């Protein structure tokens, strides 16, 4: 194997390991969040906060996403829109990496951290949708994996948009509840699907690294 191909194969395999790590830790963070709302949201003083565990592990998950995003740069189209999208996506991941520890340490209050986190998460989902679209069109990624990435990205964005529309309706009206429910369902599908996409991406990258 030529030296350049060997280096590239090693880089792809390393990106695959980070993708697996991102998927596993993101799933664990989701489980902690579900457990928090199921068991501890009304009694946060009881024992170690599951919410804090979610914040810290979720930040770790987005930290693992950054090397994966950097590795995907090699397959993106060489045009300005792709470069800008990638920079914005990486910036969102960086924000999500630090905001959890800042909340746990008390540097940020929940009222300040939550809107920042939601905005960064929406940007990450937009990045996910666009990057998967470009990777699918260039045949750089398995069409099934790329389409799934597009689906979870746009699903989360659509869910946020529907919830936003619900905020325009009279508070606690039936229409608002319907929009909140529909938007929440779409958002939940995307939120739970993103870790799965990283695991599928890791599998694809591992196969690619083995072939090369």
Residue pairs with C-beta under 8 A, 6 or more apart in sequence:
1 9
1 212
5 212
8 212
9 209
9 210
9 212
10 209
11 71
12 71
12 205
12 208
12 209
12 212
13 205
13 206
13 209
13 210
14 67
14 71
15 67
15 68
15 71
15 72
15 205
16 201
16 202
16 203
16 204
16 205
16 206
16 208
16 209
17 202
18 64
18 65
18 67
18 68
18 71
18 202
19 64
19 68
19 198
19 199
19 201
19 202
19 205
20 198
20 199
20 202
21 64
22 61
22 62
22 64
22 65
22 68
22 195
22 198
23 195
23 196
23 197
23 198
23 199
23 201
23 202
24 195
24 199
25 57
25 58
25 60
25 61
25 64
26 58
26 61
26 194
26 195
26 198
27 195
27 196
28 57
28 61
29 53
29 54
29 57
29 58
29 60
29 61
30 54
30 191
30 192
30 195
32 50
32 51
32 53
32 54
32 57
33 50
33 51
33 54
33 58
35 50
36 49
36 50
36 51
36 54
39 50
40 46
40 47
40 49
40 50
40 51
41 51
44 51
52 104
55 100
55 101
55 103
55 104
56 100
56 101
56 104
58 96
58 100
59 96
59 97
59 98
59 99
59 100
59 101
60 97
61 195
62 93
62 96
62 97
62 124
63 93
63 97
65 93
65 198
66 90
66 93
66 94
66 97
68 198
68 201
69 86
69 89
69 90
69 93
69 127
69 131
70 90
71 205
72 131
72 135
73 86
75 134
75 135
75 138
75 140
75 141
76 82
76 83
76 86
76 131
76 134
76 135
77 134
77 138
82 130
82 134
85 126
85 127
85 130
85 131
86 127
86 131
88 123
88 127
89 123
89 124
89 126
89 127
89 128
89 131
91 123
92 120
92 121
92 123
92 124
92 127
93 120
93 124
95 116
95 117
95 120
96 117
96 120
96 121
96 124
99 108
99 113
99 116
99 117
99 120
102 108
102 113
103 109
103 110
103 113
108 116
118 160
121 156
122 156
122 157
122 160
125 152
125 153
125 154
125 156
125 157
125 190
125 194
126 153
126 157
127 153
128 149
128 150
128 152
128 153
128 194
128 197
129 149
129 150
129 153
129 154
129 157
130 153
131 149
132 141
132 145
132 146
132 147
132 148
132 149
132 150
132 153
133 146
133 150
135 141
135 146
135 149
136 143
136 146
136 147
136 150
141 201
141 204
142 200
142 204
145 197
145 200
145 201
145 204
148 193
148 196
148 197
148 200
149 197
149 201
151 190
151 193
152 189
152 190
152 193
152 194
152 196
152 197
153 190
153 194
154 190
155 186
155 187
155 189
155 190
155 193
156 186
156 187
156 189
156 190
156 191
156 194
157 190
158 183
158 186
159 182
159 183
159 184
159 185
159 186
159 187
159 188
159 189
159 190
160 183
160 187
161 183
162 179
162 182
162 183
162 186
163 179
163 180
163 183
163 184
163 187
164 183
165 179
165 183
166 175
166 176
166 177
166 178
166 179
166 180
166 183
167 176
169 175
169 176
169 179
170 176
